[in-house]
């Protein structure tokens, strides 16, 4: 009987209530170290590709089958810290972007003020802005100092010449401008990686960010990009990771919003960059712009979204537990 009850509590890869990575559901943020969050928001995209709000439900389903031991780091993140699925922000006005953005911020302030480090699945890319507002708030667990950001994307999302895009003042294409305008980030410690393709107009804003386009990544290699991230941001500065799935090549991520034609980042490149951040003070991350209805029948985009979330979870669990520092100390003896 005890084994049966344990099995019911743990669930399975194919039965039981689907949660992110089969984690327990926990609504009390004081009992959570890494909070896995679904942010089913698509009103900030401003296009016809609106069902990004189904991304969290899809990844809750797909991630139940994802592996749980990180081979490269040699860790089981679930056993190191308290990783829990803490649900979705309540958004009673979900299709009214301005109101929904405020509701997202309130939810994230509640959990981040308690010290939770969130890893979220979106949702369109506008969700990063209210998350950063919560993390950079003066009463947050991180003291309100401007954050560092690693932004992996096919686009810079710095279209500051669209002040009211289809009714949205805060949207998926200008959040990366607003985070500087609101002093949420230190622009000298923002690294944008993977940009490619054409724009609607020349982006003339000089925000001070380090922009590494995809061609440059291919030419210089992962190691140089990782060195740039680590030297520019440092090991102790609180850093947030945001990953737009359209940075990936369409062959491995067809189910995304605003898909870019032509070659894009491979999963090996994407994972290599994230793993290269091992030991850095990652305080949260997100994966955004999944459009499940555009995915392949085997849900490859959703599977890769799960893989990228797993890397972010592992980075944080590794840092909080001190595993990476212990590994470094062993290697120096």
N, C-alpha and C positions, 0 to 999 in steps of 0.2 A: 504493500500500500504506500509506503514512504517513497519507493522508487517511482511509483506511478504519479504521486503528487509532485515530485521533483521534475519529472518529465513534463507535466502540465505547466509548471512554472517556467521552465526553460524554453518551451516551445520547440519548434523544429524548422528545418529549411522549407518545409512544405505544408505544415499544419500549425494551427494556433493563430493568435492575433499577430499580424505583421507589424513589427517595429523596425526602426533603423538598426541594422546589424544585429537583430534579435536582442537588443538591449531591453532591460527592464524599463517600464514607464515610471517616471518620478516627477511629480509636480512641485516638490519642495526643493528650491534651489540650494538650500543649505546642506542638502544631502548629495550634491552633485559636484564633480570636478570638471568634467567635460560634458556639456549639454548638447545633445544632437537635436536640431530644430528643423522642422519643415516650415518653409515660408511660402505658402501657396498664393503668391501675388503676381498678377500679370498686367494690372492696370497702368503700370509705369512704362510699358514698352511702347505704347502709342502706335502700334501697327496692327495688322490683322492676325498676327501670330500670337494669339492671346491665351492658348491653353497651356502656357508655362505654369499655371497654377496647379496642374495635375502632376508636376514633377515630383513633389514630395511623396505623394501616394505611390507613384511608380517606383521610386527608389526604396521606399519602405518594403515594397514587395521584392524587388530584385536583390537588395542588399542582405536579405535573410540568408542567401546562399553564399555570401562572400566569405573568403577565408579569414581567420581570426589571428593568425600568427604572422608577424612581420619578419620575413626571412632575412632581409638585409640588416635590420637593426638587431635582430635576435631577441625580440620582445613579444610578449602577449599584452598589448595595451590594456585589455579589459581587466587583467589581473593586477595591473600597476596602480590604476586610479579608478575612481567611480565614474564610469561612462554610462550615461542614461539618455533615453529618449524622453525629452521633456515637452513634446507635443508641438503645436503650432500656435502662433499669436492669434488671439481672437480678433477677427476683422469683420464686424457686422456691416461695414460699408465697403466691402472688398473691392467693388468695381469703381469706387470713387477714390482715385489715386491719392489725393491730398490727405483725406481722412485715414485711409489705410496706412499711409506712411507714418502717421502719428501713432496709430495703434501698434505698429511693428516696433517703433522706438520705445513705447511704454513697456511692452513685453520684454524687450532686450535690456532695458534699464533694470527691471526687476531681477533678472537673472544675473546680469553682469555686476550689479552692485553687491551681489552676494558672493562674488568671486568666481562665478562659473565662466569657463572659457567655451564659447559656443562654436560649434561646427554646423553650418546650415546648408540645406539644399533648397534652392529656389525653384520657381520664382524667377522673375526677370531681374536685370542687373540694378534696377533702382533700389533693391532691398539693401544693398551694401551701405548706402548713405545712412539710414536710420540705425543700422547696427553700429556703424562708426560713431554716430552721435552718442549712443549709449556707452560705448567703450571709452570714449574720450571725455565723458562728462566729469566735472570736477569731483563729484561724489563717488565716482566709480572706483573699483578696486585698484585701478592703475594710476590714480591720483590726478587725472585730468591733463597730463602732459600730452603734447601732440604726438601722434602715433607714427610709426613707419608702416608702409603698405607695399606688399608685393602683388602686383596686378598682372595676371596672365590673361591675354585676350587677343582677338584679332583686331580690335579697335581700341583707341585710347579713351573713348567716352568723354571727351573734353569739348563737346560742341557747345561752347558758351555763346554762340551767336544765334541760338534758338531759345529765347527767354521764355517762350510760352508754347511749347511743342504740343500741338493738338490738345490744348487745354491743360497740359501738365507743366508746372513750373519746375518740378523735380521729377526727372525721368531717367530712363536707362542710358541715355546718351550724354547727360551732363553731370551725373553724380560725382565724377572724378574732378570736375571743376569746383563744385560746391564744397567738396571736402577740404579743399584748400581755402576757399573764400571764408569758410566757417572756422578756420584754424583748427580743424580736427587732426591734421597731419602736418608733419615737418616735410616740406617739399623736397628738401635735400635728401630725404630718406624714403622717397617713393620711387620704386623701380617698376616700369611697365615693360612687359616682355611678350613677344610673339606677334606684334602688329603687322598686318599685311593687307593687301588689297587697296582699292580706291575709296575715296571719301566723297561726300557731297560737295565739299568745298575745301579750300586750303585751310588748315587749322593753324591760325597764326598766333594762338595764345602761348606765351612763354611762361609756363608754370614752374619751371625749374626741375621737373621730373627727369629722371634718367629713363630714356626710352630705347629699348633694344628691339629692333624690328626682327621679324622672323628670318629674313635673309642674313642678318648679322649673326643671329644665333647659329644658323647653319654654317656660316663661314668661320666663326670663332670657336664654336663648340660649347658644350654644356659647362665644362670646367671654368671657362672664362666668365660665363654668365653668373655662375655660382660665386665665383670670387668677387665679382662686382657687387652682388647682393650683400655678401658678408662684410666686405670692406666699407660699403656705403652705409649700411644699417648698423653693423656691430652685433655683438652677441647678446647684450643685455637689454637693448631698446625694445620695448613692446612692439611687436610687428603683427599685422593682420594680413592674411592671404585671401585674395579673391580670385577665383578661377572661372572665367567665362568659357563654356564648352566650345564656342565657335573658334577658339584658338587652335583646336585640334583639326587635323585633316578631315575633310568630309567623309572619307572612306571609313574612319573609325568613330565619327560623330556626325552622322547625317541628321539626327533628330535635334537640331538646335534652331534657335531664332537667329535671324539675320546671318544666315550661312554665307561664308565667303568661298567663292570658287577658287580653284587652284590649290597648290600644295599648302598644307598647314602642319602644325606640330604633330609629331608622333607621340604615342603614349610613352615610349621610352624616353623621349626628350622631356616630356612633362613630368614624369615620375622622377627622372634624374635631377631636375631642378628642385623639386620639392624635397627629395631626400638629401640634396646638397645643403639644405637649410637646417640639418640636424644640429641640435645644441643651441639654436637661436630661441629667443623668448617669444614664441608664437602664442598670442593670446586669443586667437580665434581665426576662423576661416569660413569661406562659403564656396559652393559650386552652383553656378547659375545658368539660366537660359536653356534648360532642357525642355524640349517640346515632344512629349511622348507620342503624340499622334503622328509625328513625322519619322519616328524611329523605325528600324528594321524589325522584321518579325522576331528575331532573336534578341531584340532590345539592347544592341551593342552600345548605344549612347548612354543608356541608363546604367549598364554594367560599368562602363568607364567612369561615369559620374560617381558610382559607388567606390571605385578604386581610388579616385582622387580624394574623396572624403576620407577613406581609410588612411591615406598618406598624411593628411592633415591631423587626424585623430592620433596617429602614431607619433608625429612630431611633438604634439603637446604632451601626450602621456610620457614620452621619453624624456622631455625636458622637466616635467613636474616631478618625476621619480628620480631624476639625477642619473638615469642609466647612461646617457651619452657622455656625461662627465666622468663617470666611473670607467666607461670603456676607454676614454682618452687617457685616463690615468694609468690603466693597465698597459696600454700600448706604449707608454713612455717609460715603463719600468724594464 
